[in-house]
């Protein structure tokens, strides 16, 4: 009996030891963990090169673990749906990831998550996060993943000393992508052009067909019981006689946005600031004058679709969408919109001027469009001001960093925008359908597209995910036979024939009736002074007079712009003088303090 109790006691002790080891092992699980961050289940990838990002955190020395105790890291890629042949593609398994890892260490998890721009909204609300944990971000890329479909990936990370294995997994979607140009070309060939649409309407007794200018642009029917009554077209007496400026920013661009808002914070504009992070803007004097919308980790076109409803925008003349990497210091927006009104531009942008990065040729300043060997527009002394037209009619206006729309055409553009297509890729190839022959680049007005990525720079797979969104956009709009445009110029503005702002009613009637009365020629000297000479009138002379009057108007616009630049120069000189005085005073105070030591 004693032997029996001794054996039983031994069994209890052994079980206690195993239980203790199990608890210690579970404790290790809590103290260290591996997480798959990107790509995730929300990501659609349209490229064969995919970036992966993991985080490994521990209460121990993370750098020592990764650099000295790592044994292996492997990835398994498993397709979850059938291919075109009705088979599930073979599972792919590869190791050796330790050799291609890019590592970034951090001792503060919250700070690291904020730097990565992921999970920042979760950190403050999770009481279980241990701020003492150290963390490393492990990034690597895989190429050759071209088979479309939903993919589950599993990653195993094994340590040498303990043999401990950490795992994480997630899913993402691969979209077929034969290259952006090839894909767009497919839709050029597969959908109707505006010419085809007009011919079809003519042969159909004038009845609208899908793809025509006035045909609804959504790829699905609206539900009347959900949207309520539709607003009537905006009336002139309900206009605010100002334009709406909407910009998008985060903490990395506070200085630039301060300058932008100060430029547009005038009676001619109402400013909306859309903020995508937790940055604090309350210290700026203009904060009481602007509308501030904050939605964390949100893209530009999501803000536009959800907050710029046509019922709201119709009270304004134009809506200007300006990105945080757009430099408008040398732009006079009042003169730009004046030219837009004079020539009836409904969708437009200022030209990308000297120093702009990565712009399409069609939106570059005239004279810089043949520079194809560089992504940056360089200054050129060969460009003569007289060779630069006021504007050029185009089939393309870029979706950033500066685009403006008339409120009359905005309902058409807004209907085209998709709630889940937030990057904007593809929109600029489509919205000329909303303003045929009224889409233009204004070359007398320039901005600079700076080579900065303040919002999207840290996002993994950003470009390829945005490309996938563009593919979905084309597919949806192709459902109603809408076609993207091949970006190209149509022609430069005709300063007389393209002008849509009429002369004063009385003067206009008199000029059209005066075919035999005396007329006058108009000339302009180098100082902008105007002189007139009488001559017998006829129809040709009337056309000449109108042309000369257009020249006068353009000269006045140039003079106004020159005056605005001179005022800017004076202000900057006054600021420099003030800064010099402040510097002298500070040096004097420094000298006094040094003498007292």
C-alpha positions as CSV (number, residue, x, y, z in Angstrom):
1,X,0.0,0.0,0.0
2,X,2.8,2.4,0.8
3,X,4.4,1.7,-2.6
4,X,1.0,2.5,-4.2
5,X,0.7,5.9,-2.4
6,X,4.4,6.6,-3.3
7,X,3.7,6.0,-6.9
8,X,0.6,8.1,-6.8
9,X,2.4,11.0,-5.1
10,X,5.2,10.8,-7.8
11,X,2.5,11.0,-10.5
12,X,1.0,14.1,-8.9
13,X,4.5,15.8,-8.7
14,X,5.2,14.9,-12.4
15,X,1.8,16.4,-13.5
16,X,2.5,19.5,-11.5
17,X,5.9,19.9,-13.2
18,X,4.3,19.5,-16.6
19,X,1.6,21.9,-15.7
20,X,4.1,24.5,-14.6
21,X,6.1,24.1,-17.9
22,X,2.8,24.4,-19.8
23,X,2.0,27.6,-18.0
24,X,5.4,29.0,-18.6
25,X,5.1,28.1,-22.3
26,X,1.7,29.9,-22.5
27,X,3.3,32.9,-20.8
28,X,5.9,33.0,-23.5
29,X,3.0,33.1,-26.1
30,X,1.7,36.1,-24.4
31,X,5.1,37.9,-24.2
32,X,5.9,37.4,-27.9
33,X,3.8,37.4,-31.0
34,X,3.9,37.7,-34.8
35,X,1.3,39.6,-36.8
36,X,0.6,39.8,-40.5
37,X,-0.1,43.5,-41.3
38,X,-0.1,43.8,-45.1
39,X,-1.6,42.7,-47.4
40,X,-4.8,42.0,-45.7
41,X,-8.3,40.8,-46.6
42,X,-9.3,44.3,-47.8
43,X,-6.5,44.5,-50.3
44,X,-6.9,44.0,-54.1
45,X,-3.5,43.7,-55.7
46,X,-3.0,44.5,-59.5
47,X,0.6,43.7,-59.9
48,X,3.0,40.7,-59.9
49,X,5.2,42.3,-57.2
50,X,3.6,42.2,-53.8
51,X,5.0,43.8,-50.6
52,X,4.5,41.9,-47.3
53,X,4.8,43.5,-43.9
54,X,4.9,41.8,-40.5
55,X,5.4,42.9,-36.9
56,X,7.1,40.8,-34.2
57,X,6.9,42.1,-30.7
58,X,8.2,40.8,-27.4
59,X,9.0,41.9,-23.8
60,X,12.5,40.6,-24.4
61,X,15.3,42.2,-26.6
62,X,13.7,42.0,-30.0
63,X,16.8,42.9,-31.9
64,X,18.8,40.2,-30.2
65,X,16.1,37.6,-31.0
66,X,15.9,38.6,-34.7
67,X,19.6,39.0,-35.4
68,X,21.0,36.1,-33.3
69,X,18.2,33.6,-32.6
70,X,16.3,33.4,-35.9
71,X,16.4,30.0,-37.5
72,X,14.0,30.2,-40.4
73,X,11.0,32.1,-41.9
74,X,8.7,30.4,-44.5
75,X,5.6,31.4,-46.4
76,X,2.8,29.3,-47.8
77,X,0.5,30.7,-50.5
78,X,-2.8,28.8,-51.0
79,X,-5.5,29.8,-53.6
80,X,-9.0,29.6,-52.2
81,X,-10.9,29.5,-55.5
82,X,-10.8,27.7,-58.9
83,X,-8.8,28.9,-61.9
84,X,-10.1,29.1,-65.5
85,X,-9.6,25.4,-65.9
86,X,-11.7,24.5,-62.9
87,X,-8.8,23.5,-60.8
88,X,-7.3,25.0,-57.6
89,X,-3.7,26.2,-58.3
90,X,-0.9,24.3,-56.5
91,X,0.1,25.4,-53.1
92,X,3.3,27.4,-53.1
93,X,5.8,27.0,-50.2
94,X,9.1,28.8,-49.9
95,X,11.6,29.5,-47.1
96,X,14.7,31.8,-47.0
97,X,12.7,34.9,-46.2
98,X,15.3,35.8,-43.5
99,X,17.7,36.6,-46.3
100,X,15.4,39.2,-48.0
101,X,13.9,40.9,-44.9
102,X,14.1,44.7,-44.3
103,X,14.0,45.3,-40.6
104,X,13.1,48.4,-38.6
105,X,13.2,48.3,-34.8
106,X,11.2,50.3,-32.3
107,X,11.0,50.2,-28.5
108,X,7.6,52.0,-28.5
109,X,4.8,50.1,-30.1
110,X,2.3,53.0,-30.2
111,X,4.9,55.3,-31.8
112,X,5.8,52.7,-34.4
113,X,2.2,52.0,-35.4
114,X,1.6,55.7,-35.9
115,X,4.7,55.9,-38.1
116,X,3.3,53.1,-40.2
117,X,-0.1,54.8,-40.4
118,X,-1.8,51.5,-39.5
119,X,-3.8,50.7,-36.4
120,X,-3.3,54.2,-34.9
121,X,-7.0,54.4,-34.1
122,X,-6.9,51.0,-32.3
123,X,-3.9,51.8,-30.1
124,X,-5.5,54.4,-27.8
125,X,-8.6,52.1,-27.2
126,X,-6.8,48.9,-26.3
127,X,-6.0,48.7,-22.6
128,X,-4.1,45.4,-23.1
129,X,-1.2,46.9,-25.1
130,X,2.0,46.8,-23.1
131,X,4.0,50.0,-23.9
132,X,7.1,48.2,-22.6
133,X,7.1,45.8,-25.4
134,X,9.7,46.1,-28.2
135,X,8.7,45.7,-31.8
136,X,10.4,45.1,-35.2
137,X,8.7,45.6,-38.6
138,X,9.8,42.9,-41.1
139,X,9.2,43.7,-44.7
140,X,9.8,41.6,-47.8
141,X,8.6,41.4,-51.4
142,X,7.6,38.4,-53.6
143,X,7.4,38.4,-57.4
144,X,5.7,36.3,-60.0
145,X,2.2,36.1,-58.4
146,X,0.1,36.7,-61.5
147,X,-2.7,34.1,-61.2
148,X,-5.9,36.0,-60.4
149,X,-7.9,34.9,-57.4
150,X,-8.2,35.0,-53.6
151,X,-5.0,33.9,-51.8
152,X,-4.4,32.9,-48.2
153,X,-0.9,33.2,-46.9
154,X,0.6,31.6,-43.8
155,X,3.9,32.6,-42.4
156,X,6.0,30.6,-39.9
157,X,8.9,32.1,-38.0
158,X,11.1,29.7,-36.0
159,X,13.7,30.4,-33.3
160,X,17.0,28.5,-32.7
161,X,17.3,28.2,-29.0
162,X,13.8,27.3,-27.9
163,X,12.5,25.9,-31.2
164,X,9.5,28.1,-30.7
165,X,7.4,28.7,-33.9
166,X,5.4,31.9,-34.4
167,X,2.7,32.0,-37.0
168,X,0.3,34.5,-38.7
169,X,-2.0,34.4,-41.7
170,X,-4.3,36.6,-43.7
171,X,-5.8,36.8,-47.2
172,X,-5.8,39.1,-50.2
173,X,-7.1,39.2,-53.8
174,X,-5.0,39.2,-57.0
175,X,-6.6,41.0,-59.9
176,X,-5.6,40.3,-63.5
177,X,-3.5,43.2,-64.7
178,X,-1.7,43.1,-68.1
179,X,-0.3,46.6,-67.6
180,X,-2.2,49.9,-67.1
181,X,-1.8,51.1,-70.7
182,X,-2.9,47.7,-72.1
183,X,-5.9,47.5,-69.8
184,X,-7.1,51.0,-70.7
185,X,-6.6,50.2,-74.3
186,X,-8.9,47.2,-73.9
187,X,-11.7,49.6,-72.9
188,X,-10.9,52.0,-75.7
189,X,-11.6,49.1,-78.1
190,X,-14.4,47.5,-76.2
191,X,-16.6,50.5,-75.4
192,X,-18.3,53.2,-77.3
193,X,-16.7,56.6,-78.1
194,X,-18.7,59.8,-78.0
195,X,-18.7,59.8,-81.8
196,X,-20.3,56.4,-81.8
197,X,-22.8,57.5,-79.2
198,X,-23.9,60.6,-81.2
199,X,-24.3,58.5,-84.3
200,X,-26.5,56.0,-82.4
201,X,-28.7,58.8,-81.0
202,X,-29.2,60.3,-84.5
203,X,-30.2,56.9,-85.9
204,X,-32.5,56.4,-82.9
205,X,-34.6,59.5,-83.5
206,X,-32.8,61.5,-80.8
207,X,-33.5,59.0,-78.0
208,X,-30.7,58.9,-75.4
209,X,-28.5,55.8,-75.3
210,X,-26.1,54.5,-72.6
211,X,-22.9,56.6,-72.8
212,X,-24.5,59.8,-74.0
213,X,-23.9,63.1,-72.1
214,X,-27.3,63.3,-70.4
215,X,-27.6,59.5,-69.6
216,X,-27.3,58.6,-65.9
217,X,-23.7,57.5,-65.2
218,X,-24.3,55.2,-62.2
219,X,-23.9,51.5,-63.1
220,X,-27.0,50.7,-61.0
221,X,-30.5,52.0,-60.6
222,X,-31.2,54.5,-57.8
223,X,-33.7,53.5,-55.2
224,X,-36.2,56.4,-54.9
225,X,-37.5,55.2,-51.5
226,X,-33.9,55.6,-50.1
227,X,-32.7,58.8,-51.7
228,X,-35.9,60.9,-51.4
229,X,-36.9,63.7,-53.9
230,X,-34.2,65.0,-56.3
231,X,-33.2,68.6,-56.0
232,X,-34.1,71.1,-58.8
233,X,-31.3,72.7,-60.8
234,X,-29.5,75.5,-59.0
235,X,-31.1,78.9,-59.4
236,X,-29.0,82.0,-60.0
237,X,-30.5,83.8,-57.0
238,X,-29.4,80.9,-54.7
239,X,-25.7,81.2,-55.6
240,X,-23.3,82.3,-52.9
241,X,-21.1,84.0,-55.6
242,X,-18.0,82.2,-54.3
243,X,-16.1,79.0,-54.9
244,X,-15.5,76.0,-52.7
245,X,-11.9,75.0,-51.9
246,X,-11.4,71.4,-50.5
247,X,-8.0,70.2,-49.4
248,X,-6.8,67.0,-47.7
249,X,-4.0,66.8,-45.2
250,X,-2.3,65.3,-42.2
251,X,0.4,66.2,-39.7
252,X,3.2,66.0,-42.2
253,X,1.8,68.9,-44.2
254,X,0.6,71.4,-41.6
255,X,3.1,74.1,-42.7
256,X,2.0,73.8,-46.4
257,X,-1.7,73.7,-45.6
258,X,-1.3,76.8,-43.4
259,X,0.1,78.7,-46.4
260,X,-2.6,77.3,-48.7
261,X,-5.5,78.3,-46.4
262,X,-4.1,81.8,-45.9
263,X,-4.0,82.2,-49.7
264,X,-7.6,81.1,-50.2
265,X,-9.2,82.4,-46.9
266,X,-10.8,85.4,-48.7
267,X,-14.5,86.4,-49.3
268,X,-14.3,84.7,-52.7
269,X,-13.8,81.2,-51.3
270,X,-15.0,78.8,-48.6
271,X,-12.4,76.3,-47.4
272,X,-13.0,72.7,-46.2
273,X,-10.1,70.9,-44.6
274,X,-10.4,67.1,-44.6
275,X,-8.0,65.6,-42.1
276,X,-7.1,61.9,-42.1
277,X,-5.1,61.6,-38.9
278,X,-5.0,62.9,-35.3
279,X,-3.1,66.1,-36.0
280,X,-4.2,69.2,-34.0
281,X,-5.1,72.4,-36.0
282,X,-6.6,74.5,-33.3
283,X,-3.5,76.8,-33.0
284,X,-4.1,78.3,-36.5
285,X,-6.0,81.7,-36.6
286,X,-8.0,80.6,-39.7
287,X,-9.5,77.5,-37.9
288,X,-12.7,79.4,-37.1
289,X,-13.2,80.3,-40.8
290,X,-12.9,76.8,-42.3
291,X,-15.0,73.6,-42.1
292,X,-12.9,70.8,-40.7
293,X,-13.8,67.1,-41.3
294,X,-11.8,64.4,-39.6
295,X,-12.1,60.7,-40.5
296,X,-9.0,58.6,-39.6
297,X,-7.0,56.7,-42.3
298,X,-9.3,57.9,-45.1
299,X,-8.5,58.7,-48.7
300,X,-9.2,61.9,-50.7
301,X,-12.0,60.6,-52.9
302,X,-13.8,59.0,-50.0
303,X,-14.1,62.5,-48.5
304,X,-15.3,63.9,-51.8
305,X,-18.0,61.2,-52.4
306,X,-19.4,61.4,-48.9
307,X,-19.3,65.1,-48.2
308,X,-19.5,67.0,-51.5
309,X,-23.0,66.1,-52.5
310,X,-24.4,68.1,-55.5
311,X,-27.1,69.7,-53.3
312,X,-24.3,71.3,-51.3
313,X,-21.9,72.2,-54.1
314,X,-24.6,73.8,-56.3
315,X,-24.6,76.9,-54.2
316,X,-21.0,77.6,-55.3
317,X,-19.5,78.6,-58.7
318,X,-16.6,76.2,-58.7
319,X,-15.3,73.4,-56.5
320,X,-11.5,73.3,-56.3
321,X,-9.9,70.0,-55.1
322,X,-6.3,70.7,-53.9
323,X,-3.9,68.1,-52.5
324,X,-1.4,68.7,-49.7
325,X,1.6,68.2,-52.1
326,X,0.4,71.1,-54.4
327,X,2.4,74.3,-54.3
328,X,0.2,77.3,-55.4
329,X,2.4,80.2,-54.2
330,X,2.7,81.5,-57.8
331,X,-0.9,81.0,-58.7
332,X,-3.6,83.7,-58.7
333,X,-6.8,81.7,-58.3
334,X,-9.1,84.7,-59.0
335,X,-7.5,85.3,-62.4
336,X,-7.5,81.5,-63.1
337,X,-11.2,81.2,-62.5
338,X,-11.9,84.4,-64.4
339,X,-10.3,82.8,-67.5
340,X,-12.3,79.6,-66.8
341,X,-15.6,81.6,-66.8
342,X,-14.6,83.6,-69.9
343,X,-14.0,80.5,-71.9
344,X,-16.6,78.2,-70.3
345,X,-14.2,75.7,-68.8
346,X,-16.2,73.2,-66.8
347,X,-13.4,70.8,-65.8
348,X,-9.9,72.1,-65.6
349,X,-6.6,72.6,-63.9
350,X,-3.7,75.0,-63.9
351,X,-0.7,73.7,-65.9
352,X,2.0,71.8,-64.1
353,X,4.9,74.4,-64.1
354,X,8.6,74.3,-63.6
355,X,9.6,71.9,-60.8
356,X,6.5,69.7,-61.0
357,X,7.0,66.0,-60.6
358,X,5.7,63.1,-62.7
359,X,3.0,64.9,-64.7
360,X,1.5,63.7,-67.9
361,X,2.7,65.7,-71.0
362,X,-0.9,66.9,-71.8
363,X,-1.1,68.8,-68.5
364,X,2.5,70.3,-68.5
365,X,3.1,73.9,-69.3
366,X,3.3,74.6,-73.0
367,X,6.9,74.4,-74.1
368,X,7.9,71.8,-71.5
369,X,5.9,68.9,-73.0
370,X,8.7,67.4,-75.1
371,X,10.9,66.8,-72.0
372,X,10.3,63.1,-71.7
373,X,13.7,62.0,-70.2
374,X,12.9,63.4,-66.8
375,X,10.1,63.1,-64.3
376,X,10.7,66.7,-63.2
377,X,9.8,69.7,-65.4
378,X,13.0,71.8,-65.7
379,X,13.1,75.5,-66.4
380,X,13.7,76.5,-70.0
381,X,14.8,79.9,-71.3
382,X,13.5,78.9,-74.8
383,X,9.9,79.3,-73.8
384,X,8.5,82.7,-75.0
385,X,5.4,84.0,-73.2
386,X,3.7,84.9,-76.5
387,X,3.9,81.2,-77.5
388,X,1.9,80.1,-74.4
389,X,-1.9,80.0,-75.1
390,X,-4.4,80.9,-72.4
391,X,-5.5,77.3,-72.3
392,X,-5.8,74.1,-74.3
393,X,-8.9,72.0,-74.7
394,X,-8.1,68.4,-73.8
395,X,-9.6,65.0,-73.1
396,X,-7.7,64.7,-69.8
397,X,-7.4,66.7,-66.6
398,X,-5.4,65.0,-63.9
399,X,-7.1,63.9,-60.7
400,X,-4.5,65.6,-58.6
401,X,-2.9,67.6,-57.2
402,X,-5.2,70.5,-58.4
403,X,-8.5,70.0,-60.2
404,X,-11.5,72.3,-60.5
405,X,-15.1,71.7,-61.6
406,X,-18.0,74.0,-62.3
407,X,-21.0,73.3,-60.0
408,X,-23.2,72.8,-63.1
409,X,-21.1,69.8,-64.2
410,X,-20.5,68.5,-60.7
411,X,-23.6,66.2,-60.4
412,X,-22.4,64.3,-63.5
413,X,-18.9,63.9,-62.0
414,X,-20.2,63.0,-58.5
415,X,-22.5,60.3,-59.9
416,X,-19.4,58.8,-61.6
417,X,-17.5,58.6,-58.3
418,X,-17.7,55.2,-56.5
419,X,-17.9,55.1,-52.7
420,X,-15.2,52.4,-52.6
421,X,-12.9,53.7,-55.3
422,X,-11.0,56.2,-53.1
423,X,-7.5,56.5,-54.7
424,X,-8.8,58.2,-57.8
425,X,-7.0,56.1,-60.4
426,X,-9.0,56.1,-63.6
427,X,-11.4,59.0,-62.7
428,X,-9.4,61.5,-64.8
429,X,-9.6,59.2,-67.9
430,X,-13.4,59.2,-67.6
431,X,-14.8,62.6,-66.4
432,X,-14.3,64.4,-69.7
433,X,-17.5,62.5,-70.7
434,X,-19.2,65.0,-68.3
435,X,-17.8,68.1,-70.0
436,X,-17.2,67.2,-73.7
437,X,-15.1,70.0,-75.4
438,X,-15.3,71.9,-72.0
439,X,-12.3,70.2,-70.3
440,X,-9.1,72.2,-70.4
441,X,-5.6,72.9,-69.0
442,X,-5.0,76.7,-68.3
443,X,-1.4,77.5,-69.3
444,X,-1.5,81.2,-68.2
445,X,-1.8,79.8,-64.6
446,X,0.6,77.3,-63.1
447,X,1.2,75.3,-60.0
448,X,3.9,72.9,-58.8
449,X,3.3,69.2,-58.1
450,X,5.9,68.5,-55.4
451,X,7.6,65.2,-55.1
452,X,6.2,64.4,-51.7
453,X,4.0,61.5,-50.5
454,X,2.9,62.8,-47.1
455,X,-0.2,60.6,-46.8
456,X,0.4,57.5,-48.8
457,X,4.2,57.2,-48.6
458,X,4.2,54.6,-45.9
459,X,1.4,52.5,-47.2
460,X,2.4,49.1,-48.6
461,X,1.2,48.2,-52.1
462,X,-0.4,51.6,-52.4
463,X,0.1,52.0,-56.1
464,X,-0.9,48.5,-57.1
465,X,-4.0,48.6,-54.9
466,X,-5.0,51.9,-56.5
467,X,-4.5,50.4,-59.9
468,X,-6.9,47.6,-59.0
469,X,-9.5,50.2,-58.0
470,X,-9.1,51.8,-61.4
471,X,-9.8,48.5,-63.1
472,X,-13.0,48.1,-61.0
473,X,-14.1,51.6,-62.1
474,X,-13.6,50.8,-65.8
475,X,-15.6,47.6,-65.4
476,X,-18.5,49.3,-63.7
477,X,-18.7,52.2,-66.1
478,X,-18.3,49.9,-69.1
479,X,-21.6,48.4,-68.0
480,X,-23.3,51.5,-69.3
481,X,-20.9,51.8,-72.3
482,X,-18.8,54.6,-70.9
483,X,-15.3,54.8,-72.3
484,X,-12.0,56.2,-70.9
485,X,-10.2,58.8,-73.0
486,X,-6.7,58.5,-74.3
487,X,-5.1,61.6,-72.7
488,X,-4.4,64.1,-75.5
489,X,-4.8,67.7,-76.5
490,X,-7.6,68.8,-78.8
491,X,-6.6,72.4,-79.7
492,X,-5.5,75.6,-78.1
493,X,-8.1,78.2,-77.1
494,X,-9.3,80.5,-79.9
495,X,-9.2,83.8,-78.0
496,X,-12.2,85.2,-79.9
497,X,-14.4,82.2,-81.0
498,X,-14.0,80.3,-77.7
499,X,-15.0,83.2,-75.5
500,X,-18.4,82.6,-73.9
501,X,-18.8,85.6,-71.6
502,X,-21.0,88.0,-73.6
503,X,-20.4,91.7,-73.9
504,X,-22.8,94.1,-72.3
505,X,-26.2,93.6,-73.8
506,X,-26.7,97.0,-75.3
507,X,-23.1,97.2,-76.6
508,X,-23.5,93.8,-78.1
509,X,-26.6,94.6,-80.0
510,X,-25.2,97.8,-81.4
511,X,-22.0,96.1,-82.5
512,X,-23.9,93.3,-84.3
513,X,-26.1,95.9,-86.2
514,X,-23.2,98.2,-87.1
515,X,-22.2,96.9,-90.5
516,X,-21.8,100.2,-92.3
517,X,-21.2,102.7,-89.6
518,X,-17.9,104.0,-88.5
519,X,-15.7,101.6,-86.4
520,X,-12.3,101.9,-84.8
521,X,-9.1,99.9,-84.7
522,X,-7.5,99.2,-81.4
523,X,-3.8,98.9,-80.7
524,X,-1.8,98.2,-77.5
525,X,1.7,99.4,-76.8
526,X,4.3,97.8,-74.5
527,X,3.0,99.6,-71.5
528,X,-0.5,98.2,-71.9
529,X,-1.9,101.6,-73.1
530,X,-4.7,101.4,-75.6
531,X,-5.2,103.7,-78.6
532,X,-8.0,103.8,-81.2
533,X,-8.4,105.0,-84.8
534,X,-11.7,105.4,-86.7
535,X,-12.3,103.6,-90.0
536,X,-15.4,102.7,-92.1
537,X,-17.1,99.7,-90.7
538,X,-18.1,96.3,-92.2
539,X,-18.5,92.7,-91.0
540,X,-14.7,92.0,-91.3
541,X,-13.9,95.1,-89.3
542,X,-16.4,94.1,-86.6
543,X,-14.6,90.7,-86.3
544,X,-11.3,92.5,-86.1
545,X,-12.6,94.9,-83.4
546,X,-13.8,91.9,-81.3
547,X,-10.4,90.3,-81.7
548,X,-8.7,93.5,-80.6
549,X,-11.1,93.8,-77.6
550,X,-10.1,90.2,-76.6
551,X,-6.5,91.3,-76.8
552,X,-7.2,94.2,-74.6
553,X,-8.9,91.9,-72.0
554,X,-6.0,89.5,-72.1
555,X,-3.5,92.4,-71.6
556,X,-5.5,93.6,-68.6
557,X,-5.4,90.1,-67.2
558,X,-1.6,90.0,-67.6
559,X,-1.3,93.5,-66.0
560,X,-3.5,92.3,-63.0
561,X,-1.3,89.3,-62.6
562,X,1.9,91.4,-62.8
563,X,0.4,93.7,-60.2
564,X,-0.4,90.8,-57.9
565,X,3.1,89.4,-58.2
566,X,4.6,92.8,-57.4
567,X,2.5,93.0,-54.3
568,X,3.7,89.6,-53.3
569,X,7.3,90.7,-53.8
570,X,6.7,93.8,-51.6
571,X,5.2,91.7,-48.9
572,X,8.1,89.3,-48.9
573,X,10.6,92.2,-48.8
574,X,8.8,93.7,-45.8
575,X,8.9,90.3,-44.1
576,X,12.6,90.0,-44.8
577,X,13.3,93.4,-43.3
578,X,11.3,92.5,-40.2
579,X,13.2,89.2,-39.8
580,X,16.5,91.1,-40.2
581,X,15.5,93.5,-37.4
582,X,14.4,90.6,-35.2
583,X,17.7,88.9,-35.8
584,X,19.7,92.0,-34.9
585,X,17.6,92.4,-31.7
586,X,18.2,88.8,-30.7
587,X,22.0,89.0,-31.3
588,X,22.0,92.2,-29.2
589,X,20.2,90.4,-26.4
590,X,22.5,87.5,-26.7
591,X,25.6,89.8,-26.3
592,X,24.1,91.5,-23.2
593,X,23.5,88.1,-21.6
594,X,27.1,86.9,-22.5
595,X,28.5,90.1,-20.9
596,X,26.7,89.4,-17.7
597,X,28.2,85.9,-17.4
